[in-house]
Amino acid sequence: MPSTQDRIKALAHENLDIGKEPDMDAGFSDSGVSSVDAVNFIKKVSEEFGQPISPEDFTQFTTLGELASYLDSRS
């Protein structure tokens, strides 16, 4: 089974316009992700991992790496 980071990278590549190989340490604000895209992305992540994450909770993460660590800690 792919790692959480690999799954997050794949979802980011499919759903966000941040490049072919998403940087897990780049800040969301640095990557130009719109708030609409971020909300849609977090819905996809919630579905993929079976863990509800509200848009409000999502704002606590500044990078994809932080999101992956959070998901790992909840599994």
All heavy atoms as a GROMACS GRO file, in nm:
protein
  573
    1MET      N    1   0.085  -0.118   0.000
    1MET     CA    2   0.000   0.000   0.000
    1MET      C    3   0.089   0.125   0.000
    1MET      O    4   0.186   0.131   0.074
    1MET     CB    5  -0.091   0.000   0.123
    1MET     CG    6  -0.173   0.125   0.137
    1MET     SD    7  -0.281   0.123   0.280
    1MET     CE    8  -0.435   0.088   0.199
    2PRO      N    9   0.053   0.224  -0.081
    2PRO     CA   10   0.132   0.348  -0.085
    2PRO      C   11   0.128   0.420   0.049
    2PRO      O   12   0.031   0.411   0.124
    2PRO     CB   13   0.063   0.432  -0.192
    2PRO     CG   14  -0.026   0.340  -0.268
    2PRO     CD   15  -0.056   0.224  -0.177
    3SER      N   16   0.234   0.494   0.078
    3SER     CA   17   0.240   0.570   0.202
    3SER      C   18   0.140   0.685   0.199
    3SER      O   19   0.090   0.723   0.092
    3SER     CB   20   0.381   0.625   0.222
    3SER     OG   21   0.407   0.728   0.127
    4THR      N   22   0.115   0.741   0.314
    4THR     CA   23   0.025   0.855   0.323
    4THR      C   24   0.077   0.969   0.237
    4THR      O   25   0.001   1.032   0.163
    4THR     CB   26   0.009   0.901   0.470
    4THR    OG1   27  -0.043   0.792   0.546
    4THR    CG2   28  -0.083   1.021   0.481
    5GLN      N   29   0.208   0.995   0.243
    5GLN     CA   30   0.265   1.103   0.162
    5GLN      C   31   0.245   1.078   0.014
    5GLN      O   32   0.211   1.169  -0.061
    5GLN     CB   33   0.413   1.122   0.193
    5GLN     CG   34   0.436   1.197   0.321
    5GLN     CD   35   0.573   1.261   0.327
    5GLN    OE1   36   0.656   1.245   0.239
    5GLN    NE2   37   0.596   1.336   0.433
    6ASP      N   38   0.264   0.954  -0.030
    6ASP     CA   39   0.244   0.922  -0.172
    6ASP      C   40   0.098   0.942  -0.213
    6ASP      O   41   0.070   0.992  -0.322
    6ASP     CB   42   0.287   0.778  -0.202
    6ASP     CG   43   0.438   0.760  -0.197
    6ASP    OD1   44   0.511   0.861  -0.208
    6ASP    OD2   45   0.482   0.645  -0.182
    7ARG      N   46   0.007   0.904  -0.126
    7ARG     CA   47  -0.135   0.921  -0.156
    7ARG      C   48  -0.173   1.069  -0.161
    7ARG      O   49  -0.248   1.113  -0.248
    7ARG     CB   50  -0.220   0.847  -0.054
    7ARG     CG   51  -0.206   0.695  -0.066
    7ARG     CD   52  -0.261   0.619   0.052
    7ARG     NE   53  -0.406   0.631   0.064
    7ARG     CZ   54  -0.472   0.592   0.172
    7ARG    NH1   55  -0.409   0.540   0.276
    7ARG    NH2   56  -0.603   0.604   0.177
    8ILE      N   57  -0.118   1.150  -0.069
    8ILE     CA   58  -0.142   1.294  -0.068
    8ILE      C   59  -0.084   1.357  -0.194
    8ILE      O   60  -0.148   1.442  -0.258
    8ILE     CB   61  -0.081   1.360   0.058
    8ILE    CG1   62  -0.154   1.314   0.184
    8ILE    CG2   63  -0.080   1.512   0.046
    8ILE    CD1   64  -0.293   1.369   0.201
    9LYS      N   65   0.038   1.317  -0.232
    9LYS     CA   66   0.099   1.370  -0.354
    9LYS      C   67   0.013   1.340  -0.476
    9LYS      O   68  -0.006   1.426  -0.562
    9LYS     CB   69   0.238   1.309  -0.375
    9LYS     CG   70   0.345   1.368  -0.289
    9LYS     CD   71   0.478   1.304  -0.323
    9LYS     CE   72   0.589   1.354  -0.234
    9LYS     NZ   73   0.719   1.292  -0.268
   10ALA      N   74  -0.038   1.219  -0.485
   10ALA     CA   75  -0.122   1.181  -0.600
   10ALA      C   76  -0.249   1.264  -0.603
   10ALA      O   77  -0.289   1.313  -0.709
   10ALA     CB   78  -0.154   1.032  -0.594
   11LEU      N   79  -0.313   1.282  -0.488
   11LEU     CA   80  -0.434   1.364  -0.482
   11LEU      C   81  -0.404   1.510  -0.518
   11LEU      O   82  -0.482   1.573  -0.589
   11LEU     CB   83  -0.497   1.357  -0.343
   11LEU     CG   84  -0.568   1.227  -0.308
   11LEU    CD1   85  -0.604   1.224  -0.160
   11LEU    CD2   86  -0.692   1.211  -0.392
   12ALA      N   87  -0.292   1.561  -0.469
   12ALA     CA   88  -0.255   1.699  -0.501
   12ALA      C   89  -0.229   1.714  -0.650
   12ALA      O   90  -0.273   1.811  -0.712
   12ALA     CB   91  -0.132   1.741  -0.420
   13HIS      N   92  -0.161   1.618  -0.708
   13HIS     CA   93  -0.132   1.622  -0.852
   13HIS      C   94  -0.261   1.619  -0.934
   13HIS      O   95  -0.274   1.692  -1.033
   13HIS     CB   96  -0.039   1.507  -0.890
   13HIS     CG   97  -0.012   1.499  -1.037
   13HIS    ND1   98   0.063   1.594  -1.102
   13HIS    CD2   99  -0.050   1.410  -1.130
   13HIS    CE1  100   0.068   1.562  -1.230
   13HIS    NE2  101   0.001   1.451  -1.249
   14GLU      N  102  -0.356   1.538  -0.891
   14GLU     CA  103  -0.482   1.522  -0.964
   14GLU      C  104  -0.577   1.640  -0.943
   14GLU      O  105  -0.657   1.672  -1.032
   14GLU     CB  106  -0.554   1.395  -0.918
   14GLU     CG  107  -0.483   1.267  -0.954
   14GLU     CD  108  -0.540   1.145  -0.883
   14GLU    OE1  109  -0.645   1.157  -0.815
   14GLU    OE2  110  -0.479   1.038  -0.893
   15ASN      N  111  -0.570   1.706  -0.828
   15ASN     CA  112  -0.674   1.804  -0.792
   15ASN      C  113  -0.626   1.947  -0.773
   15ASN      O  114  -0.708   2.037  -0.762
   15ASN     CB  115  -0.743   1.759  -0.663
   15ASN     CG  116  -0.814   1.626  -0.682
   15ASN    OD1  117  -0.919   1.622  -0.742
   15ASN    ND2  118  -0.755   1.519  -0.633
   16LEU      N  119  -0.496   1.968  -0.767
   16LEU     CA  120  -0.443   2.102  -0.748
   16LEU      C  121  -0.343   2.133  -0.860
   16LEU      O  122  -0.272   2.045  -0.906
   16LEU     CB  123  -0.371   2.115  -0.613
   16LEU     CG  124  -0.454   2.089  -0.489
   16LEU    CD1  125  -0.365   2.090  -0.366
   16LEU    CD2  126  -0.564   2.193  -0.475
   17ASP      N  127  -0.337   2.256  -0.898
   17ASP     CA  128  -0.245   2.297  -1.003
   17ASP      C  129  -0.114   2.345  -0.940
   17ASP      O  130  -0.084   2.464  -0.938
   17ASP     CB  131  -0.309   2.408  -1.087
   17ASP     CG  132  -0.226   2.443  -1.209
   17ASP    OD1  133  -0.146   2.359  -1.253
   17ASP    OD2  134  -0.243   2.556  -1.260
   18ILE      N  135  -0.037   2.247  -0.885
   18ILE     CA  136   0.087   2.285  -0.817
   18ILE      C  137   0.208   2.210  -0.872
   18ILE      O  138   0.311   2.203  -0.807
   18ILE     CB  139   0.076   2.264  -0.664
   18ILE    CG1  140   0.040   2.122  -0.627
   18ILE    CG2  141  -0.023   2.361  -0.604
   18ILE    CD1  142   0.041   2.093  -0.478
   19GLY      N  143   0.197   2.155  -0.990
   19GLY     CA  144   0.309   2.089  -1.052
   19GLY      C  145   0.299   1.938  -1.048
   19GLY      O  146   0.219   1.881  -0.975
   20LYS      N  147   0.382   1.876  -1.130
   20LYS     CA  148   0.377   1.731  -1.144
   20LYS      C  149   0.418   1.659  -1.016
   20LYS      O  150   0.359   1.560  -0.978
   20LYS     CB  151   0.468   1.688  -1.259
   20LYS     CG  152   0.460   1.541  -1.288
   20LYS     CD  153   0.533   1.502  -1.413
   20LYS     CE  154   0.511   1.355  -1.440
   20LYS     NZ  155   0.556   1.314  -1.569
   21GLU      N  156   0.521   1.709  -0.950
   21GLU     CA  157   0.570   1.647  -0.826
   21GLU      C  158   0.551   1.747  -0.712
   21GLU      O  159   0.636   1.832  -0.689
   21GLU     CB  160   0.718   1.610  -0.840
   21GLU     CG  161   0.776   1.539  -0.719
   21GLU     CD  162   0.715   1.401  -0.694
   21GLU    OE1  163   0.670   1.336  -0.788
   21GLU    OE2  164   0.713   1.359  -0.577
   22PRO      N  165   0.438   1.740  -0.642
   22PRO     CA  166   0.412   1.836  -0.534
   22PRO      C  167   0.520   1.830  -0.426
   22PRO      O  168   0.566   1.723  -0.387
   22PRO     CB  169   0.278   1.789  -0.477
   22PRO     CG  170   0.215   1.710  -0.587
   22PRO     CD  171   0.329   1.646  -0.661
   23ASP      N  172   0.562   1.947  -0.382
   23ASP     CA  173   0.661   1.960  -0.275
   23ASP      C  174   0.588   1.950  -0.142
   23ASP      O  175   0.504   2.035  -0.109
   23ASP     CB  176   0.732   2.094  -0.288
   23ASP     CG  177   0.841   2.114  -0.184
   23ASP    OD1  178   0.852   2.033  -0.089
   23ASP    OD2  179   0.916   2.212  -0.198
   24MET      N  180   0.618   1.848  -0.065
   24MET     CA  181   0.548   1.824   0.061
   24MET      C  182   0.581   1.930   0.167
   24MET      O  183   0.511   1.942   0.265
   24MET     CB  184   0.582   1.685   0.116
   24MET     CG  185   0.535   1.571   0.027
   24MET     SD  186   0.356   1.565   0.003
   24MET     CE  187   0.303   1.502   0.162
   25ASP      N  188   0.688   2.007   0.144
   25ASP     CA  189   0.730   2.107   0.242
   25ASP      C  190   0.696   2.250   0.201
   25ASP      O  191   0.718   2.343   0.277
   25ASP     CB  192   0.880   2.096   0.269
   25ASP     CG  193   0.916   1.961   0.330
   25ASP    OD1  194   0.842   1.916   0.420
   25ASP    OD2  195   1.016   1.902   0.289
   26ALA      N  196   0.642   2.267   0.081
   26ALA     CA  197   0.604   2.401   0.035
   26ALA      C  198   0.474   2.444   0.101
   26ALA      O  199   0.384   2.362   0.120
   26ALA     CB  200   0.589   2.402  -0.117
   27GLY      N  201   0.466   2.569   0.135
   27GLY     CA  202   0.344   2.621   0.196
   27GLY      C  203   0.233   2.634   0.093
   27GLY      O  204   0.259   2.660  -0.024
   28PHE      N  205   0.112   2.613   0.138
   28PHE     CA  206  -0.002   2.626   0.047
   28PHE      C  207  -0.008   2.767  -0.012
   28PHE      O  208  -0.036   2.785  -0.129
   28PHE     CB  209  -0.134   2.595   0.119
   28PHE     CG  210  -0.150   2.450   0.150
   28PHE    CD1  211  -0.150   2.405   0.281
   28PHE    CD2  212  -0.166   2.357   0.049
   28PHE    CE1  213  -0.166   2.270   0.310
   28PHE    CE2  214  -0.181   2.222   0.077
   28PHE     CZ  215  -0.181   2.179   0.209
   29SER      N  216   0.017   2.867   0.071
   29SER     CA  217   0.010   3.005   0.022
   29SER      C  218   0.118   3.031  -0.083
   29SER      O  219   0.097   3.110  -0.174
   29SER     CB  220   0.021   3.104   0.137
   29SER     OG  221   0.144   3.087   0.205
   30ASP      N  222   0.231   2.962  -0.072
   30ASP     CA  223   0.340   2.979  -0.169
   30ASP      C  224   0.308   2.912  -0.302
   30ASP      O  225   0.365   2.948  -0.404
   30ASP     CB  226   0.471   2.919  -0.115
   30ASP     CG  227   0.518   2.988   0.011
   30ASP    OD1  228   0.485   3.107   0.029
   30ASP    OD2  229   0.588   2.923   0.090
   31SER      N  230   0.219   2.815  -0.301
   31SER     CA  231   0.190   2.739  -0.423
   31SER      C  232   0.074   2.796  -0.502
   31SER      O  233   0.041   2.745  -0.609
   31SER     CB  234   0.166   2.592  -0.389
   31SER     OG  235   0.058   2.580  -0.300
   32GLY      N  236   0.009   2.901  -0.452
   32GLY     CA  237  -0.098   2.966  -0.525
   32GLY      C  238  -0.228   2.889  -0.529
   32GLY      O  239  -0.309   2.907  -0.620
   33VAL      N  240  -0.253   2.804  -0.433
   33VAL     CA  241  -0.378   2.727  -0.427
   33VAL      C  242  -0.490   2.819  -0.381
   33VAL      O  243  -0.480   2.883  -0.276
   33VAL     CB  244  -0.363   2.607  -0.330
   33VAL    CG1  245  -0.495   2.535  -0.314
   33VAL    CG2  246  -0.256   2.513  -0.379
   34SER      N  247  -0.596   2.826  -0.461
   34SER     CA  248  -0.710   2.911  -0.423
   34SER      C  249  -0.787   2.846  -0.310
   34SER      O  250  -0.779   2.725  -0.287
   34SER     CB  251  -0.801   2.934  -0.544
   34SER     OG  252  -0.875   2.816  -0.572
   35SER      N  253  -0.868   2.926  -0.241
   35SER     CA  254  -0.948   2.872  -0.130
   35SER      C  255  -1.050   2.771  -0.181
   35SER      O  256  -1.078   2.671  -0.115
   35SER     CB  257  -1.016   2.984  -0.053
   35SER     OG  258  -1.098   3.061  -0.138
   36VAL      N  259  -1.106   2.794  -0.300
   36VAL     CA  260  -1.202   2.700  -0.358
   36VAL      C  261  -1.133   2.566  -0.386
   36VAL      O  262  -1.186   2.459  -0.354
   36VAL     CB  263  -1.265   2.758  -0.486
   36VAL    CG1  264  -1.349   2.653  -0.557
   36VAL    CG2  265  -1.348   2.880  -0.453
   37ASP      N  266  -1.014   2.572  -0.447
   37ASP     CA  267  -0.940   2.448  -0.476
   37ASP      C  268  -0.901   2.377  -0.346
   37ASP      O  269  -0.905   2.254  -0.339
   37ASP     CB  270  -0.815   2.478  -0.558
   37ASP     CG  271  -0.846   2.514  -0.702
   37ASP    OD1  272  -0.959   2.487  -0.748
   37ASP    OD2  273  -0.757   2.570  -0.769
   38ALA      N  274  -0.865   2.453  -0.244
   38ALA     CA  275  -0.827   2.394  -0.116
   38ALA      C  276  -0.944   2.319  -0.053
   38ALA      O  277  -0.928   2.209  -0.002
   38ALA     CB  278  -0.774   2.500  -0.021
   39VAL      N  279  -1.064   2.378  -0.059
   39VAL     CA  280  -1.182   2.314  -0.002
   39VAL      C  281  -1.214   2.185  -0.079
   39VAL      O  282  -1.242   2.080  -0.018
   39VAL     CB  283  -1.304   2.410  -0.002
   39VAL    CG1  284  -1.432   2.336   0.030
   39VAL    CG2  285  -1.281   2.523   0.096
   40ASN      N  286  -1.208   2.190  -0.211
   40ASN     CA  287  -1.232   2.070  -0.291
   40ASN      C  288  -1.126   1.963  -0.263
   40ASN      O  289  -1.158   1.844  -0.254
   40ASN     CB  290  -1.234   2.104  -0.440
   40ASN     CG  291  -1.359   2.180  -0.478
   40ASN    OD1  292  -1.464   2.165  -0.417
   40ASN    ND2  293  -1.347   2.264  -0.580
   41PHE      N  294  -1.002   2.006  -0.246
   41PHE     CA  295  -0.894   1.913  -0.218
   41PHE      C  296  -0.915   1.843  -0.083
   41PHE      O  297  -0.900   1.721  -0.073
   41PHE     CB  298  -0.759   1.986  -0.219
   41PHE     CG  299  -0.643   1.900  -0.181
   41PHE    CD1  300  -0.600   1.796  -0.262
   41PHE    CD2  301  -0.574   1.922  -0.063
   41PHE    CE1  302  -0.492   1.716  -0.227
   41PHE    CE2  303  -0.466   1.844  -0.027
   41PHE     CZ  304  -0.425   1.741  -0.109
   42ILE      N  305  -0.952   1.918   0.018
   42ILE     CA  306  -0.969   1.858   0.150
   42ILE      C  307  -1.087   1.762   0.150
   42ILE      O  308  -1.084   1.660   0.220
   42ILE     CB  309  -0.979   1.964   0.262
   42ILE    CG1  310  -0.944   1.900   0.397
   42ILE    CG2  311  -1.113   2.029   0.267
   42ILE    CD1  312  -0.808   1.840   0.406
   43LYS      N  313  -1.188   1.787   0.068
   43LYS     CA  314  -1.298   1.691   0.055
   43LYS      C  315  -1.246   1.560  -0.005
   43LYS      O  316  -1.283   1.451   0.040
   43LYS     CB  317  -1.409   1.749  -0.032
   43LYS     CG  318  -1.489   1.856   0.036
   43LYS     CD  319  -1.596   1.911  -0.057
   43LYS     CE  320  -1.672   2.024   0.008
   43LYS     NZ  321  -1.773   2.081  -0.083
   44LYS      N  322  -1.160   1.570  -0.106
   44LYS     CA  323  -1.102   1.451  -0.169
   44LYS      C  324  -1.015   1.374  -0.068
   44LYS      O  325  -1.019   1.251  -0.063
   44LYS     CB  326  -1.017   1.489  -0.290
   44LYS     CG  327  -1.094   1.552  -0.402
   44LYS     CD  328  -1.173   1.448  -0.477
   44LYS     CE  329  -1.238   1.512  -0.598
   44LYS     NZ  330  -1.325   1.422  -0.669
   45VAL      N  331  -0.937   1.448   0.009
   45VAL     CA  332  -0.852   1.384   0.111
   45VAL      C  333  -0.939   1.313   0.214
   45VAL      O  334  -0.911   1.198   0.252
   45VAL     CB  335  -0.758   1.487   0.178
   45VAL    CG1  336  -0.688   1.428   0.299
   45VAL    CG2  337  -0.657   1.540   0.077
   46SER      N  338  -1.044   1.378   0.259
   46SER     CA  339  -1.135   1.317   0.358
   46SER      C  340  -1.196   1.188   0.304
   46SER      O  341  -1.204   1.088   0.377
   46SER     CB  342  -1.248   1.415   0.394
   46SER     OG  343  -1.197   1.526   0.463
   47GLU      N  344  -1.237   1.190   0.177
   47GLU     CA  345  -1.292   1.070   0.115
   47GLU      C  346  -1.187   0.959   0.103
   47GLU      O  347  -1.215   0.843   0.134
   47GLU     CB  348  -1.347   1.103  -0.024
   47GLU     CG  349  -1.470   1.190  -0.023
   47GLU     CD  350  -1.507   1.241  -0.162
   47GLU    OE1  351  -1.446   1.199  -0.262
   47GLU    OE2  352  -1.597   1.327  -0.169
   48GLU      N  353  -1.069   0.994   0.057
   48GLU     CA  354  -0.961   0.897   0.034
   48GLU      C  355  -0.921   0.827   0.164
   48GLU      O  356  -0.896   0.707   0.166
   48GLU     CB  357  -0.840   0.967  -0.028
   48GLU     CG  358  -0.714   0.885  -0.036
   48GLU     CD  359  -0.715   0.778  -0.145
   48GLU    OE1  360  -0.800   0.785  -0.237
   48GLU    OE2  361  -0.631   0.687  -0.137
   49PHE      N  362  -0.912   0.903   0.272
   49PHE     CA  363  -0.863   0.848   0.398
   49PHE      C  364  -0.974   0.810   0.495
   49PHE      O  365  -0.946   0.756   0.602
   49PHE     CB  366  -0.766   0.947   0.464
   49PHE     CG  367  -0.634   0.957   0.392
   49PHE    CD1  368  -0.617   1.048   0.289
   49PHE    CD2  369  -0.530   0.873   0.423
   49PHE    CE1  370  -0.498   1.058   0.221
   49PHE    CE2  371  -0.410   0.880   0.356
   49PHE     CZ  372  -0.394   0.972   0.253
   50GLY      N  373  -1.099   0.838   0.459
   50GLY     CA  374  -1.211   0.803   0.546
   50GLY      C  375  -1.207   0.876   0.678
   50GLY      O  376  -1.256   0.825   0.779
   51GLN      N  377  -1.149   0.997   0.677
   51GLN     CA  378  -1.140   1.077   0.799
   51GLN      C  379  -1.190   1.217   0.768
   51GLN      O  380  -1.130   1.288   0.687
   51GLN     CB  381  -0.995   1.085   0.847
   51GLN     CG  382  -0.938   0.953   0.888
   51GLN     CD  383  -0.798   0.967   0.944
   51GLN    OE1  384  -0.761   1.072   0.995
   51GLN    NE2  385  -0.720   0.862   0.934
   52PRO      N  386  -1.299   1.257   0.829
   52PRO     CA  387  -1.351   1.391   0.802
   52PRO      C  388  -1.255   1.498   0.851
   52PRO      O  389  -1.204   1.490   0.963
   52PRO     CB  390  -1.483   1.396   0.878
   52PRO     CG  391  -1.474   1.289   0.980
   52PRO     CD  392  -1.379   1.185   0.928
   53ILE      N  393  -1.228   1.595   0.764
   53ILE     CA  394  -1.146   1.711   0.799
   53ILE      C  395  -1.224   1.833   0.752
   53ILE      O  396  -1.251   1.847   0.634
   53ILE     CB  397  -1.009   1.706   0.730
   53ILE    CG1  398  -0.933   1.579   0.766
   53ILE    CG2  399  -0.927   1.830   0.767
   53ILE    CD1  400  -0.809   1.556   0.683
   54SER      N  401  -1.259   1.917   0.845
   54SER     CA  402  -1.335   2.037   0.808
   54SER      C  403  -1.241   2.139   0.746
   54SER      O  404  -1.121   2.138   0.771
   54SER     CB  405  -1.403   2.096   0.932
   54SER     OG  406  -1.306   2.156   1.015
   55PRO      N  407  -1.297   2.230   0.665
   55PRO     CA  408  -1.214   2.337   0.610
   55PRO      C  409  -1.145   2.418   0.721
   55PRO      O  410  -1.032   2.461   0.704
   55PRO     CB  411  -1.313   2.423   0.531
   55PRO     CG  412  -1.420   2.327   0.491
   55PRO     CD  413  -1.431   2.232   0.607
   56GLU      N  414  -1.213   2.434   0.833
   56GLU     CA  415  -1.154   2.507   0.945
   56GLU      C  416  -1.032   2.432   1.001
   56GLU      O  417  -0.930   2.492   1.033
   56GLU     CB  418  -1.257   2.530   1.057
   56GLU     CG  419  -1.370   2.622   1.019
   56GLU     CD  420  -1.478   2.552   0.935
   56GLU    OE1  421  -1.490   2.428   0.936
   56GLU    OE2  422  -1.551   2.625   0.864
   57ASP      N  423  -1.044   2.299   1.013
   57ASP     CA  424  -0.931   2.220   1.060
   57ASP      C  425  -0.817   2.222   0.959
   57ASP      O  426  -0.699   2.224   0.996
   57ASP     CB  427  -0.972   2.075   1.086
   57ASP     CG  428  -1.061   2.060   1.208
   57ASP    OD1  429  -1.062   2.151   1.294
   57ASP    OD2  430  -1.129   1.957   1.218
   58PHE      N  431  -0.852   2.223   0.831
   58PHE     CA  432  -0.752   2.222   0.725
   58PHE      C  433  -0.662   2.345   0.732
   58PHE      O  434  -0.544   2.338   0.699
   58PHE     CB  435  -0.820   2.213   0.589
   58PHE     CG  436  -0.725   2.206   0.473
   58PHE    CD1  437  -0.645   2.095   0.454
   58PHE    CD2  438  -0.715   2.311   0.384
   58PHE    CE1  439  -0.557   2.088   0.347
   58PHE    CE2  440  -0.629   2.306   0.277
   58PHE     CZ  441  -0.549   2.194   0.258
   59THR      N  442  -0.716   2.457   0.778
   59THR     CA  443  -0.638   2.580   0.783
   59THR      C  444  -0.521   2.572   0.881
   59THR      O  445  -0.429   2.653   0.872
   59THR     CB  446  -0.725   2.702   0.818
   59THR    OG1  447  -0.783   2.683   0.948
   59THR    CG2  448  -0.833   2.724   0.714
   60GLN      N  449  -0.521   2.474   0.970
   60GLN     CA  450  -0.409   2.460   1.064
   60GLN      C  451  -0.285   2.401   0.996
   60GLN      O  452  -0.176   2.409   1.050
   60GLN     CB  453  -0.450   2.376   1.184
   60GLN     CG  454  -0.469   2.228   1.155
   60GLN     CD  455  -0.510   2.148   1.276
   60GLN    OE1  456  -0.457   2.168   1.385
   60GLN    NE2  457  -0.606   2.061   1.258
   61PHE      N  458  -0.302   2.344   0.877
   61PHE     CA  459  -0.189   2.284   0.806
   61PHE      C  460  -0.133   2.386   0.707
   61PHE      O  461  -0.207   2.444   0.629
   61PHE     CB  462  -0.232   2.158   0.730
   61PHE     CG  463  -0.307   2.061   0.815
   61PHE    CD1  464  -0.440   2.033   0.790
   61PHE    CD2  465  -0.245   1.998   0.921
   61PHE    CE1  466  -0.510   1.945   0.870
   61PHE    CE2  467  -0.313   1.910   1.002
   61PHE     CZ  468  -0.446   1.882   0.976
   62THR      N  469  -0.001   2.404   0.710
   62THR     CA  470   0.060   2.498   0.617
   62THR      C  471   0.126   2.427   0.500
   62THR      O  472   0.155   2.490   0.399
   62THR     CB  473   0.163   2.588   0.687
   62THR    OG1  474   0.262   2.506   0.750
   62THR    CG2  475   0.095   2.677   0.790
   63THR      N  476   0.148   2.295   0.513
   63THR     CA  477   0.211   2.218   0.406
   63THR      C  478   0.140   2.084   0.388
   63THR      O  479   0.069   2.038   0.478
   63THR     CB  480   0.360   2.190   0.435
   63THR    OG1  481   0.369   2.101   0.548
   63THR    CG2  482   0.438   2.318   0.462
   64LEU      N  483   0.165   2.022   0.274
   64LEU     CA  484   0.113   1.887   0.251
   64LEU      C  485   0.176   1.788   0.349
   64LEU      O  486   0.111   1.693   0.392
   64LEU     CB  487   0.140   1.843   0.107
   64LEU     CG  488   0.063   1.917  -0.002
   64LEU    CD1  489   0.114   1.874  -0.139
   64LEU    CD2  490  -0.086   1.893   0.009
   65GLY      N  491   0.301   1.811   0.385
   65GLY     CA  492   0.369   1.724   0.481
   65GLY      C  493   0.301   1.724   0.617
   65GLY      O  494   0.287   1.619   0.681
   66GLU      N  495   0.258   1.842   0.662
   66GLU     CA  496   0.186   1.851   0.790
   66GLU      C  497   0.054   1.776   0.783
   66GLU      O  498   0.015   1.709   0.878
   66GLU     CB  499   0.162   1.997   0.827
   66GLU     CG  500   0.286   2.071   0.869
   66GLU     CD  501   0.261   2.217   0.900
   66GLU    OE1  502   0.144   2.261   0.898
   66GLU    OE2  503   0.359   2.288   0.925
   67LEU      N  504  -0.013   1.788   0.670
   67LEU     CA  505  -0.139   1.716   0.651
   67LEU      C  506  -0.115   1.565   0.656
   67LEU      O  507  -0.188   1.492   0.722
   67LEU     CB  508  -0.203   1.756   0.518
   67LEU     CG  509  -0.330   1.681   0.477
   67LEU    CD1  510  -0.441   1.698   0.581
   67LEU    CD2  511  -0.377   1.728   0.340
   68ALA      N  512  -0.011   1.518   0.589
   68ALA     CA  513   0.021   1.374   0.589
   68ALA      C  514   0.054   1.327   0.730
   68ALA      O  515   0.007   1.220   0.772
   68ALA     CB  516   0.138   1.347   0.495
   69SER      N  517   0.131   1.405   0.805
   69SER     CA  518   0.165   1.367   0.943
   69SER      C  519   0.040   1.359   1.030
   69SER      O  520   0.025   1.267   1.112
   69SER     CB  521   0.262   1.468   1.003
   69SER     OG  522   0.385   1.463   0.937
   70TYR      N  523  -0.050   1.453   1.012
   70TYR     CA  524  -0.176   1.453   1.086
   70TYR      C  525  -0.255   1.326   1.056
   70TYR      O  526  -0.305   1.260   1.147
   70TYR     CB  527  -0.256   1.579   1.049
   70TYR     CG  528  -0.397   1.579   1.100
   70TYR    CD1  529  -0.426   1.611   1.232
   70TYR    CD2  530  -0.505   1.549   1.016
   70TYR    CE1  531  -0.556   1.612   1.280
   70TYR    CE2  532  -0.635   1.549   1.062
   70TYR     CZ  533  -0.660   1.581   1.195
   70TYR     OH  534  -0.789   1.581   1.241
   71LEU      N  535  -0.267   1.293   0.928
   71LEU     CA  536  -0.342   1.174   0.889
   71LEU      C  537  -0.277   1.046   0.944
   71LEU      O  538  -0.346   0.955   0.989
   71LEU     CB  539  -0.357   1.166   0.738
   71LEU     CG  540  -0.450   1.273   0.679
   71LEU    CD1  541  -0.433   1.280   0.528
   71LEU    CD2  542  -0.594   1.246   0.717
   72ASP      N  543  -0.145   1.041   0.941
   72ASP     CA  544  -0.073   0.926   0.998
   72ASP      C  545  -0.100   0.912   1.147
   72ASP      O  546  -0.114   0.802   1.199
   72ASP     CB  547   0.078   0.937   0.974
   72ASP     CG  548   0.119   0.896   0.834
   72ASP    OD1  549   0.041   0.824   0.766
   72ASP    OD2  550   0.228   0.936   0.791
   73SER      N  551  -0.108   1.025   1.216
   73SER     CA  552  -0.128   1.021   1.362
   73SER      C  553  -0.269   0.976   1.399
   73SER      O  554  -0.292   0.930   1.510
   73SER     CB  555  -0.100   1.158   1.425
   73SER     OG  556  -0.204   1.249   1.394
   74ARG      N  557  -0.363   0.987   1.305
   74ARG     CA  558  -0.502   0.950   1.332
   74ARG      C  559  -0.534   0.808   1.290
   74ARG      O  560  -0.643   0.760   1.315
   74ARG     CB  561  -0.595   1.047   1.263
   74ARG     CG  562  -0.582   1.187   1.321
   74ARG     CD  563  -0.687   1.276   1.278
   74ARG     NE  564  -0.816   1.219   1.316
   74ARG     CZ  565  -0.930   1.282   1.307
   74ARG    NH1  566  -0.932   1.404   1.261
   74ARG    NH2  567  -1.042   1.225   1.341
   75SER      N  568  -0.442   0.742   1.222
   75SER     CA  569  -0.472   0.606   1.174
   75SER      C  570  -0.421   0.500   1.268
   75SER      O  571  -0.351   0.520   1.359
   75SER     CB  572  -0.414   0.584   1.036
   75SER     OG  573  -0.274   0.601   1.035
   0.00000   0.00000   0.00000
